[in-house]
Amino acid sequence: MRLRVIFAGLLIGLVLAPQDASARWTRSESVEWWSSISDSVVIAKVTRARFGKPDGTWQPEHVVCQAIEILKGKATLPAVEIDVDLWMSNGRDVHVDKPFGLGDRVLVFIARRTQTGKLEAAHWVNLAHPYSASPRAAYDNNCNYLGTERAILKIVKSYIAAERPGETGRRGIIVMFPDGGDVYHDFVRTADASYKQQLIKELQIEGVPDFREEVIYNLASYPGPETVKLIRPFLNDPSTTEVSAVGPERKTVKVYLVRQAAYLALKILGEDVQPPQPYFEEVKPMLFEVGFDDLNYFPYMKLPAAPK
């Protein structure tokens, strides 16, 4: 399903997969993570819905909702308009994505876009007919599918009740989605204190440089002296990876990707650190290219972009 969201008359493009990715790639997020970065979370009810002209295998539906309950925050906008492209099986008039109907309830996550400062409907979940296919499906932090309104709201309300003031807009954790099949599918969850202990254990796993790069990136979501102390030794990591077509001469070179990951993570944490040598600026571990520090992928983060 493709979608666009209009909130109070503003057209907002929601990127469900990176536009510049050459491989098949999708990304899902937990409802706790969406709750954590949102300024407001509301339940809305559909007051109007109409179909547009089908385009191939896609059926447009324009939906107007009215906010009926605020779960988090004070600043919100009452009129929510959603433009949805519903997928029709084999081009026939059989909706794979169930259309909205009058009275259907929608969970809307409202966040302030970093570059404009405007409140937007950043994400929504169909409570009346929860989607079973990712990335529009609802999951909790442990990637458990939430298939009912009751299950979704229980998780969201519980998270909001336990949230501490000032936590909105924090980084999270990016991990691989279980059983992603032949699609590169990653998953975003909150950076809970308990999860840091798991990352510390994973940091000790040897022989898998790519995995260590991801762990180091995620540790940057836990600022503080302990994290700096954990990451700094990897500036001397001995593992190398051969990377082709580097630089103007398009050479194949050996790159210390773990060292580069450590350097970039320490920069995110505000440390004064020199790049390891040799250092190839154009070669970055993947999550440093498409993670929280790039506002193209995470437009509601309230942290500065990563250094170039």
C-alpha positions in Angstrom: 0.0 0.0 0.0 1.2 3.5 -0.9 0.1 6.5 1.0 0.2 10.2 1.4 -1.1 12.0 4.5 -2.7 15.5 4.5 -2.9 17.1 7.9 -4.8 20.4 8.1 -4.4 20.8 4.4 -0.7 20.2 4.3 0.5 17.5 1.9 3.2 15.3 3.4 5.0 12.5 1.6 5.7 9.5 3.9 8.7 7.5 2.8 8.1 3.8 3.5 11.3 2.8 1.8 14.4 4.8 0.8 13.9 6.3 -2.6 17.5 5.9 -3.6 17.8 2.2 -2.6 18.9 0.0 -5.5 17.9 -3.2 -3.6 14.5 -4.3 -2.3 14.2 -2.7 1.0 11.4 -1.8 3.5 11.3 -0.5 7.1 8.9 -1.0 9.9 8.7 0.8 13.3 7.2 -0.2 16.6 4.2 1.7 18.0 6.3 2.5 21.0 8.9 4.2 18.9 6.2 6.2 17.1 4.8 7.2 20.5 8.3 8.2 21.7 9.0 10.6 18.9 5.5 12.1 18.7 4.4 15.4 20.3 0.8 14.1 20.3 -0.9 10.8 19.8 -4.7 10.9 19.1 -7.5 8.5 18.3 -9.5 9.9 15.3 -12.8 8.7 13.7 -13.5 8.6 10.0 -16.2 11.1 9.1 -15.9 10.9 5.3 -14.4 8.5 2.8 -14.5 8.5 -1.0 -12.8 6.5 -3.8 -10.9 8.2 -6.6 -10.2 6.8 -10.1 -8.2 3.5 -10.0 -4.7 3.6 -11.5 -3.6 0.2 -12.5 -3.5 -2.0 -9.4 -4.0 1.0 -7.1 -7.3 2.4 -5.8 -7.1 5.9 -4.3 -9.2 6.6 -1.2 -9.5 10.0 0.4 -10.4 9.9 4.1 -11.3 12.7 6.5 -11.0 12.0 10.3 -12.0 13.9 13.4 -9.8 13.6 16.6 -12.0 12.2 19.4 -9.4 11.4 22.1 -5.9 12.6 23.0 -3.6 10.0 24.4 -0.5 12.1 24.5 0.4 15.8 24.4 -1.7 19.0 24.2 -0.9 20.5 20.8 -3.0 18.8 18.1 -5.1 19.6 15.1 -8.7 18.3 14.9 -9.0 17.7 11.1 -7.0 14.8 9.8 -7.2 14.0 6.1 -5.6 10.8 4.7 -5.0 10.0 1.1 -4.5 6.2 0.7 -3.6 4.2 -2.4 -5.2 0.7 -1.8 -3.6 -2.2 -3.5 -6.1 -4.3 -5.7 -5.2 -7.9 -6.4 -4.2 -8.6 -10.0 -5.6 -5.2 -11.1 -9.2 -6.4 -10.3 -11.6 -4.7 -8.0 -10.5 -6.8 -5.0 -8.9 -4.7 -2.3 -6.0 -6.4 -0.6 -5.8 -3.4 1.7 -9.2 -3.0 3.3 -10.8 0.5 2.6 -11.7 2.8 5.4 -15.4 3.1 6.3 -17.4 5.7 8.1 -16.9 5.5 11.9 -13.6 3.6 11.6 -11.1 4.5 14.3 -7.6 5.6 13.4 -4.5 6.0 15.7 -2.6 9.1 14.5 0.9 10.0 15.6 1.6 13.8 15.4 5.2 15.1 15.3 7.0 18.3 14.5 9.0 18.1 11.4 12.6 19.2 12.3 13.3 21.3 9.2 10.0 23.3 9.2 8.9 23.1 12.8 5.3 22.2 11.7 3.2 19.6 13.4 2.3 16.8 11.0 0.5 13.5 10.9 3.7 11.6 10.8 2.2 8.1 11.0 -1.1 6.3 11.4 -2.6 2.9 12.2 -5.9 1.6 11.1 -7.5 0.5 14.3 -10.7 -0.8 12.7 -8.9 -3.1 10.3 -5.2 -3.5 11.4 -3.1 -4.4 8.4 -1.4 -7.8 8.5 1.4 -7.0 6.0 4.4 -4.8 6.9 5.4 -2.0 6.8 1.9 -0.7 7.6 1.2 -3.4 10.2 1.5 -2.6 13.9 4.2 -4.2 16.0 5.5 -3.8 19.5 9.1 -3.2 20.5 9.8 -7.0 20.3 8.4 -7.2 16.7 5.3 -9.0 17.9 2.4 -8.3 15.5 -0.5 -6.4 17.0 -3.6 -7.4 15.2 -6.4 -5.8 17.2 -7.3 -2.3 18.4 -7.2 -3.5 22.0 -3.7 -4.9 21.6 -2.4 -1.8 19.8 -3.9 0.7 22.3 -2.8 -1.3 25.3 0.9 -1.1 24.2 0.7 2.6 23.2 -1.1 3.7 26.4 1.3 1.7 28.6 4.3 3.2 26.9 2.9 6.8 27.1 2.1 6.3 30.8 5.7 5.3 31.6 7.4 7.9 29.4 9.5 10.5 31.1 9.2 14.2 30.3 11.7 15.4 27.6 12.1 12.1 25.9 10.2 13.0 22.7 12.3 12.9 19.6 15.0 10.6 20.9 16.9 8.2 18.7 16.0 4.5 18.7 17.5 1.2 17.7 17.6 -0.2 14.2 17.7 -4.0 13.9 16.9 -6.6 11.3 13.2 -7.6 11.0 12.8 -11.3 11.8 12.0 -13.5 8.8 12.3 -10.7 6.3 12.6 -13.1 3.4 14.4 -11.9 0.3 13.7 -8.3 1.1 16.1 -6.2 3.2 13.7 -5.3 6.0 14.8 -3.4 9.1 12.9 -2.5 12.2 13.0 0.5 14.4 12.3 0.2 18.2 12.9 2.4 21.2 16.3 2.7 22.9 15.4 1.3 26.3 18.0 1.1 29.0 17.6 -2.7 29.2 18.4 -3.0 25.5 21.8 -1.4 26.0 22.9 -4.5 27.9 22.1 -6.7 24.9 24.1 -4.4 22.6 27.1 -4.6 25.0 27.0 -8.4 24.8 26.7 -8.3 21.0 29.7 -5.9 20.8 31.9 -8.8 22.0 30.9 -11.1 19.1 34.0 -11.5 16.9 34.3 -12.3 13.2 31.3 -10.4 11.9 32.4 -6.8 11.1 29.1 -5.8 9.5 27.3 -6.8 12.7 29.7 -4.8 14.9 29.1 -1.7 12.8 25.4 -2.0 13.4 25.9 -2.5 17.2 28.2 0.5 17.4 25.7 2.7 15.5 23.0 1.7 17.9 25.1 2.3 20.9 25.2 6.0 19.9 21.6 6.1 21.0 22.9 5.9 24.6 25.0 9.1 25.1 27.4 9.2 28.1 30.9 8.3 29.2 30.2 4.6 29.5 29.2 4.4 25.8 32.2 6.4 24.7 34.4 4.1 26.7 32.8 1.0 25.0 33.2 2.4 21.5 36.6 4.1 21.6 38.7 0.8 21.5 37.2 0.0 18.1 39.1 2.8 16.6 41.9 0.2 16.4 39.8 -2.7 15.2 41.9 -4.9 12.9 39.1 -6.2 10.6 39.0 -5.0 7.0 36.5 -5.3 4.1 37.3 -5.0 0.4 35.2 -2.3 -1.2 35.2 -1.7 -5.0 34.9 1.4 -7.1 36.3 3.8 -4.5 37.5 7.3 -5.3 38.1 9.0 -8.6 40.2 6.0 -9.8 37.4 3.6 -8.9 39.8 1.3 -7.1 39.2 -1.7 -4.9 40.5 -0.9 -1.5 40.6 -2.5 2.0 38.5 -0.4 4.4 38.5 -0.5 8.2 34.7 -0.3 8.4 34.5 -1.0 12.1 37.1 1.7 12.8 35.1 4.1 10.6 31.9 3.1 12.4 33.5 3.9 15.8 34.8 7.2 14.6 31.4 8.3 13.2 29.6 7.1 16.4 31.9 9.1 18.6 31.3 12.1 16.5 27.6 11.7 16.9 28.2 11.5 20.6 30.0 14.9 20.4 33.5 13.5 21.0 36.6 15.3 19.7 38.2 12.5 17.8 40.4 12.2 14.7 39.5 9.9 11.8 41.3 6.6 11.7 43.8 6.1 8.9 43.3 5.3 6.1 39.8 6.8 6.1 37.5 6.7 3.1 34.8 9.3 3.6 32.7 8.0 0.7 32.4 4.5 2.4 30.1 4.5 5.4 28.6 1.6 7.2 25.0 1.3 6.0 23.1 2.6 9.1 25.2 5.7 9.1 23.9 6.5 5.6 20.2 5.7 6.3 19.8 6.1 10.0 18.4 8.6 12.5 20.9 11.3 11.7 19.6 11.8 8.1 16.5 13.9 8.1 15.5 12.4 4.7 14.8 9.1 6.5 13.9 10.4 10.0 12.4 13.9 9.5 11.2 14.2 13.0 14.4 13.6 14.9 15.3 16.3 17.3 19.0 15.6 17.3 21.6 17.3 15.0 22.5 15.5 11.8 25.6 13.3 11.8 28.9 15.0 10.8 29.8 14.6 7.1 
